[in-house]
Amino acid sequence: MSLTSLYLLYPLILTIGFGSSSEEHDALPLNYLQVRPGSSSFKIALFADLHFGESAWIDWGPLQDVNSTKVMSVVLDQETPDFVVYLGDVITANNIAIGNASLYWEEAISPTRARGIPWASVFGNHDDAPFEWPLEWFSATGIPHTHCTLPNSSGSGEQECSFRGTRRIELMKNEIKQNNLSYSRNGPKDLWPSISNFVLQVSSSQDPDSAVALLYFLDSGGGSYPEVISSSQAEWFNRKSQELNPSSRVPEMIFWHIPSKAYKKVAPKLGIHKPCVGSINREGVATQEAEMGIMKLLVKRPSVKAVFVGHNHGLDWCCPYEKLWLCFARHTGYGGYGNWARGTRILEITQQPFSLKSWIRMEDGQLHSEVVLSS
């Protein structure tokens, strides 16, 4: 049996346009994953801030993509996760001049797809950011001839250039359409311009109707619109969580890209000391622009165990907040700022009794920052 004996027990719903309304979206069958038969746990790897396609017109850029692929490959082979979450900033759209940025998106998810592992993705602030014209293109050397080549192409730059960018909805539609292993979804159309809003259920190995955990994915904005989780998204979460988990019996985990303002409240001041757990605390928290109610809802639900974000490359800590945990992933990609060692946050859900553990697996194979997030 393969690593991914996770069964697609319902076919993926392939939506078009901007997805369905909240009412129509809520009526769709709930996509769920299942703990492997004979296993008591379910493991998730978080790939954060890969930044594929960055500075693609010089040698440095494509080399970073190669290095990012190596990091993912090491982690996938050592941890053999059941599921992967692409936690935003999969690509650096503001550096991508080709018409279809999904080509870089596909390159970023290729190590997971090649191993037959299912995944889901949420958007970050760089994934549909407007193209930024490099000033050096207007110097005497001019615009490079190779700046519009496709990923993995050795061509001479004959591809048609485009600087309009690829919209969130296009990126999501392309991912879903081209990949049977993608569990991503277009969110309800009335949450537009946010797109990656959906929920997945992790089911017991014995009973697909018995939920072990619920995984909520939210679009925290940025790029083409402000960095915020809207009040409409908060209302959608509230309605969906009450529908799926009215008694708060099933543990819940939340995934988005840009930290909420609550992260700044709990951020370690210098080093990382208990009760926080982590290894790097090298920058201030760059939060969303405003708080529109999502954190108030999360702290009121005893079933919410943790929130996981990326965005800050120099942070990898988990700190308690009220009765839940706020965690950063680990900067996985070689694109983006910072020279800190690359790695990946791992989550392990155990079904009976329930527990949620986490640690960080580094590119060199080292493991550190183990923490129990369910206590």
C-alpha positions, -999 to 999 in steps of 0.1 A, spaced: 0 0 0 14 34 -9 21 63 15 -11 79 5 -36 53 13 -59 83 18 -90 77 -1 -107 103 -22 -140 91 -9 -159 118 -28 -148 131 -61 -133 166 -61 -158 192 -70 -144 212 -99 -161 246 -98 -159 273 -124 -160 310 -124 -157 324 -89 -172 292 -73 -206 288 -57 -224 310 -32 -220 303 5 -253 285 5 -244 264 -26 -209 258 -13 -221 246 20 -244 221 3 -215 204 -15 -202 171 -1 -175 176 25 -141 164 11 -123 142 35 -91 124 40 -88 92 60 -62 79 84 -44 49 67 -57 15 77 -36 0 104 -22 35 114 -32 55 144 -19 88 132 -21 113 103 9 134 94 9 168 76 38 187 62 36 225 59 55 240 29 56 278 35 70 306 14 85 287 -15 85 318 -38 90 299 -71 96 322 -101 115 348 -82 141 367 -103 135 343 -132 155 364 -156 189 358 -139 207 326 -130 200 331 -92 163 327 -96 159 293 -112 187 280 -89 166 289 -59 137 269 -73 160 239 -77 171 243 -41 135 246 -29 126 214 -47 155 197 -29 142 208 5 107 195 -2 121 162 -15 142 157 16 113 163 39 89 142 20 113 113 19 122 115 56 88 122 70 66 104 45 36 126 53 0 117 45 -9 152 34 8 185 25 -3 221 30 11 248 7 8 276 32 10 306 8 36 325 -13 40 294 -34 52 318 -62 65 353 -64 40 366 -90 55 401 -89 86 387 -106 68 365 -131 65 379 -166 50 349 -184 13 349 -191 4 319 -170 20 318 -136 4 284 -130 34 270 -148 55 280 -118 28 268 -94 28 234 -110 66 233 -106 63 241 -69 38 213 -62 57 187 -84 77 170 -56 45 162 -37 25 152 -68 54 129 -80 52 110 -47 14 105 -49 7 126 -18 -25 147 -16 -22 184 -8 -42 216 -4 -31 252 -8 -39 287 5 -29 320 -10 -3 344 3 4 380 -5 29 373 -34 8 347 -52 -11 372 -73 9 403 -67 12 428 -96 43 425 -117 71 449 -105 93 462 -133 130 459 -122 147 492 -125 178 476 -140 157 467 -171 157 504 -179 195 508 -178 219 505 -207 217 467 -207 180 468 -213 154 441 -208 170 407 -207 162 384 -236 155 355 -213 131 370 -189 100 354 -205 112 318 -207 91 291 -191 101 271 -160 127 244 -168 131 259 -203 164 264 -220 149 284 -248 160 318 -260 131 338 -246 107 334 -275 77 329 -253 51 356 -253 55 380 -224 26 391 -202 27 415 -173 -10 414 -163 -4 386 -137 -25 355 -130 -55 360 -108 -61 339 -77 -92 323 -92 -72 313 -123 -44 298 -102 -69 278 -81 -89 266 -111 -58 255 -128 -45 236 -98 -78 218 -93 -83 210 -130 -48 196 -136 -43 176 -104 -65 148 -91 -45 148 -58 -54 185 -50 -79 190 -22 -79 227 -27 -112 245 -35 -126 277 -48 -143 292 -18 -178 306 -19 -181 334 -45 -196 358 -20 -163 358 -1 -146 373 -31 -119 387 -36 -106 360 -12 -106 325 -28 -89 298 -7 -116 293 19 -126 257 25 -127 229 51 -115 193 50 -122 164 74 -97 139 86 -116 107 92 -110 77 113 -93 47 98 -122 25 108 -151 48 99 -151 75 72 -181 92 89 -161 95 122 -142 128 122 -108 128 139 -101 165 130 -114 194 109 -89 215 89 -100 250 80 -83 270 53 -87 307 50 -73 333 25 -56 361 44 -53 384 14 -25 405 1 -12 409 -34 -42 421 -54 -62 433 -24 -56 442 13 -40 418 38 -70 408 59 -94 381 68 -128 398 63 -158 398 85 -176 378 58 -149 351 60 -152 351 98 -190 347 95 -185 319 70 -162 301 95 -186 306 123 -215 292 102 -195 263 88 -180 253 122 -214 253 138 -228 232 110 -200 206 110 -190 206 147 -219 221 168 -208 205 200 -171 214 195 -163 177 200 -140 174 170 -106 191 172 -101 219 147 -69 233 131 -67 265 111 -44 274 82 -38 308 66 -7 328 54 -4 362 71 -4 362 109 -32 379 127 -25 407 152 -28 382 180 6 368 170 22 401 178 7 400 213 24 366 222 56 371 202 88 364 223 107 396 230 143 383 226 150 346 227 123 319 227 114 308 262 87 286 276 58 283 272 68 292 236 87 266 216 109 272 185 144 279 172 144 313 154 130 347 164 149 370 141 123 396 131 91 413 142 57 399 133 43 413 101 6 411 107 -26 415 87 -37 451 82 -68 448 104 -86 423 127 -122 417 115 -134 392 140 -119 358 132 -97 356 163 -126 363 186 -144 334 171 -115 311 173 -108 317 210 -144 310 219 -143 275 204 -126 250 227 -122 227 197 -97 250 180 -63 237 189 -39 258 168 -35 283 139 -6 279 115 8 307 93 39 315 72 48 350 58 76 358 83 107 339 71 127 345 103 102 331 128 93 295 135 79 295 170 46 283 186 32 303 215 0 298 235 -28 324 231 -58 321 253 -67 283 250 -51 277 216 -17 279 200 -4 303 174 24 288 153 46 298 124 57 273 99 93 272 88 106 290 57 108 261 32 118 279 0 151 294 -11 131 322 -27 123 352 -7 143 372 19 166 357 46 194 332 48 182 311 77 184 274 72 153 259 54 129 234 69 93 224 73 68 223 102 53 188 106 20 181 123 10 147 136 -26 140 146 -32 108 167 -68 96 167 -73 76 199 -68 93 222 -66 125 202 -33 144 203 -17 170 181 21 171 181 45 192 160 81 195 152 104 210 125 123 189 101 153 207 86 168 204 51 199 186 66 176 161 83 178 174 118 146 175 139 139 201 166 112 222 184 89 193 193 57 205 210 24 191 220 -4 214 208 -34 195 222 -27 198 259 
